[in-house]
Structures are given as C-alpha cells and as structure tokens.
Amino acid sequence: MLNLTAAAFAAADIFARLFNDQSVYWSDTSGHVTFKVVMLCIVSALVLGFLVSLLYMFTNRKKGYAQSLVIAFPMLSALVCTVIIMMCLLVDGSDGTKAAITLTGAFSLTRFRSAPGDPKDIAYIFFALVMGVVCGIGCVGYAGLIFVILAVVMIVISLTNFAAPKTQDMTLKITIPENLNYNGLFDKILDQYTSAWTLRRVKTTDFGTLFDLIYDVRIKHDADQKKFIDEIRTLNGNLNVTLVLYRYDDQIYNTKNK
C-alpha cells in the first residue's frame, strides 16, 4: 500500500513539473531563448501534428479522407509554431506573441476563402493550428494535455457514431428519353424508398434527345438501394441512373473497416 502511495505521489510530482513555470519561453539564466528550446518547440509541434493526422485517419477510416489534407496537418502545426517563435524573437514581450497569433490566424483562413470544406475537416485544421500555437509559445506540456483530451473525445464520438442520422442525404440523377412524360412518373418509387425528395433540376443532353432529372433524396436507413435503382430503370427505359453521396476524387478508403 505504501509503495502504491509513493508511486502516486511520484507521478503527481512529474505531472506538476511538466506544467509548472511554462511561461512564454523557457530561457537560460541570461533570459535568452536557447536553440535547444526552439528545436524542442518545433519538433513537439511536428509530432503533435502527426498525431492529429493519425487521429483524423482513424476517425475517417470508413468515410475516406484526402491524402493531401492528412499531410497538411503536421506541416501546418510546425509552420505555425515557427512563425510564433520567430515573431517572439523579433518583438520583445507579449506583443510578439499577439502579432504572431494574429498572423497565423489570417493564414489559416486562406483555404476557406478559396474552397469550402467539410466542417469536420475544418475542425481538424484548427486542431493542428492550436497545437502549433501552444507549442510556439513554449507550453509543450499543455499542448500534449489538450491533444489527449480532444483525441479521447473524437475517438469516443467516432466509435459511438454520435449524432449519425437515420437517413442518408444523396443526389439522384435519372436519364429519360425526350418523349417520356416524367411528371409524377417516379413519385411512387421515391415515396417508398425515401423519407423526403425534391426535384432540383431538369436539363437536356445529347442534343435534346435525353433529359436528366436531378433529385435531392433522403434514403431510408433500411432501404435496398439496388432494388430502388432497379425499379427506376424499369420506368426510364433502362437508361442511366446515378445515386451519389460524395464527390471526392482522391479519397483513401480502409476496406477492412467497411
């Protein structure tokens, strides 16, 4: 019993030393930031960025993920950490930290002004940014603690499938010949296999010989998608029927977990 108590106190002492005196930067006796400290912060940000990548790959193993985004996480963490360190070295006091955080925040918004992203992907990008910022101001211990807390939360959400809808929002495209009256033709089938549907667009193709009907559909959770498509094909002359969930061209899927 005494050995367990001593071990608990020793662990608590190590934990306390990890977080004590984490000021803006650890420095030597002369007050200057050492090269060793700078490298420690950058390497820590890089490692935590890789851990964010692994966490992202694990939580998106069934949905698929973009390789370019996974590679960007450790780079983003290390770059943000480097910018903050350099700004703090150039500007004395807290003004350097404030300027660096403002600058990296402006950099992080560039991607979202150019292309929309999945909200979950955006959250992971800010996750990597936070790791870089916290490591950049020298609080490596706190960065590790923040990662552990958020990683546990994300893993629990992923394993429990938290907030997953019972239906799937998809896009349905049906090709029909030009002489086929589509008004009300597919209503009965759509009502049977979907909980909600809306005809969004009708356009002609192949010089007007064909029509494309674009629907937003909400597929029922227990619906047989193959049977759904087969019944549509019996009405549209066995022309093309496309049911789309996502349109990512460079996704990587882990088939063992599907």
C-alpha positions, 0 to 999 in steps of 0.5 A: 500500500505504501509503495502504491502511495509513493508511486502516486505521489511520484507521478503527481510530482512529474505531472506538476513539473511538466506544467509548472513555470511554462511561461512564454519561453523557457530561457537560460539564466541570461533570459535568452531563448536557447536553440535547444528550446526552439528545436524542442518547440518545433519538433513537439509541434511536428509530432503533435501534428502527426498525431492529429493526422493519425487521429483524423485517419482513424476517425475517417477510416470508413468515410475516406479522407484526402491524402493531401489534407492528412499531410497538411496537418503536421506541416501546418502545426510546425509552420505555425509554431515557427512563425510564433517563435520567430515573431517572439524573437523579433518583438520583445514581450507579449506583443510578439506573441499577439502579432504572431497569433494574429498572423497565423490566424489570417493564414489559416483562413486562406483555404476557406476563402478559396474552397469550402470544406467539410466542417469536420475537416475544418475542425481538424485544421484548427486542431493542428493550428492550436497545437502549433500555437501552444507549442510556439509559445513554449507550453509543450506540456499543455499542448500534449494535455489538450491533444489527449483530451480532444483525441479521447473525445473524437475517438469516443464520438467516432466509435459511438457514431454520435449524432449519425442520422437515420437517413442518408442525404444523396443526389439522384440523377435519372436519364429519360428519353425526350418523349417520356412524360416524367411528371409524377412518373417516379413519385411512387418509387421515391415515396417508398424508398425515401423519407423526403425528395425534391426535384432540383433540376431538369436539363437536356443532353445529347442534343435534346434527345435525353433529359436528366432529372436531378433529385435531392433524396433522403434514403431510408436507413433500411432501404435496398438501394439496388432494388430502388435503382432497379425499379427506376430503370424499369420506368426510364427505359433502362437508361442511366441512373446515378445515386451519389453521396460524395464527390471526392476524387482522391479519397483513401478508403480502409476496406477492412473497416467497411 
